[in-house]
C-alpha cells in the first residue's frame, strides 16, 4: 500500500484500489472526454468500452458517485470479469 494511504479513510482507500466502472456508456464517455488525460495516460487505460452487468456475486462496490455515474468494484477471488463483460465500442 502506498505510504500516503496508510492513514487514509477507508473510502479513500476504496477509491484507489478498486476497478472503475460507470453506470452507462454515456457517463463513461463524458468522464473520459472531460478528464485531463495526456496521450500516454490515454494509451495506458485504453480506448475501449466494455458492457456487462455486475451482481453481488462479483464483489463489493464502493458508493456510487451519482452525478458522475462512477463506482469502484473490488472483485472477489475467482471472479472472471472477462466472462461478464464484452467490448462493445471505442471511446
N, C-alpha and C positions, 0 to 999 in steps of 0.2 A: 504494500500500500504506500502511495506517495506520502512523504512526511507531512505535507500541507493538509492531508485529510485525516491524520491520526486523531485530532481533536475535533474534527468537523461533526456537525449534527448528522444524524442518520439520513435525513432527506438529501443532504448534500452528497453523502457517500453513495446513496442510491442513484443519484443523477450521474455520477461519474462511472459507475461500474455496470450499468445496465445497457441493454441494446435498445437503441432509439427506434420508436415506431410513431406513426401518425395515424389518426383515425380515418383519414381519407386521402386519396391521391391528390386532391386539390390542396389540402393542408400541407402535404409533403412538398409539393411543387412550390407553394408560396414560401415556405421556410427555406428551401434550397435556394430559391432565386433572391430572397431578401438577405440571406446571411452574407457576411463579409468574407467569403471564401477567396483564397487565391487559387491559381490554377493547380499548384502542387497539392493542396488540400482537396480540391475537387477530384483530382485523379486518384487520391488515396481512398476517398469514400465512394467513388464511383458515380455513375450517371444513370443507374437503372432503378426502376420501381418494381417492387415485388408486392403482390397482393395475397392475402390469406386471412384466416380467422384464428385468433388466439383464444384459447379457453383456459379455464382454471387448471387443467391438467398440464399445461405447458410451463407454468411457472407463476411467479409473483410479479405484479406490476406496481410501479410507483404511482403516486397520484397523477391523474390526468390534468394537464395544463389546458384548461378548457379553451381559452382564446386561441392558443397555438394548435390545439388538437394533438398535442405530443404527450407521450408517456414512455417510460422505460420498462423493459422486461428483464427479469432475472430468471432465466430458464432453468428448469430442473434438470438434474443429471439424466442422461439417456433420452432426452427430448431431441428430436431430429427436425429442426425447423425447415430444412430443405425439403421435407416431405409435406409440409403445411403450406409453404409459400411457393409461388411461381412468379418468374419475371414476367411482368405484364407490359412494360413500356420503358421509355427513357425519359429522363427529366428534361 
